[in-house]
Amino acid sequence: MDRINFVIVTAIILFVAFGLGWFTNWLVHRFTRVRQQDLGELDRMAQALHEAELIRDQAIEYVETRERDLTARLSQTEAELAAAMDGLREARAEAAHYRAQVQGSE
């Protein structure tokens, strides 16, 4: 095989490889093409997802606010309970003291 034949065979092989690559590329783009209708559907889904995320964020914020409020109310109620229990304890001690005085004077 002389030099001219080698160059021609190499050129033909490269041209065939180029043609196969181009054809494969065309097939891939042909089968994976996104239609305009599909883009509209994707846009609607993205908008719905965005709205759902906003609603979720608002719900989380509401729950956190409600939890803070309830925690504050619980702390306040526990403080009131502790004060009432202390007052009751003092009243019982005072009542016991007066009972002891009344029974001791009899």
Sequence and secondary structure as in RCSB ss.txt:
>XXXX:A:sequence
MDRINFVIVTAIILFVAFGLGWFTNWLVHRFTRVRQQDLGELDRMAQALHEAELIRDQAIEYVETRERDLTARLS
QTEAELAAAMDGLREARAEAAHYRAQVQGSE
>XXXX:A:secstr
  HHHHHHHHHHHHHHHHHHHHHHHHHHHHHS   HHHHHHHHHHHHHHHHHHHHHHHHHHHHHHHHHHHHHHHH
HHHHHHHHHHHHHHHHHHHHHHHHHHHHHH 
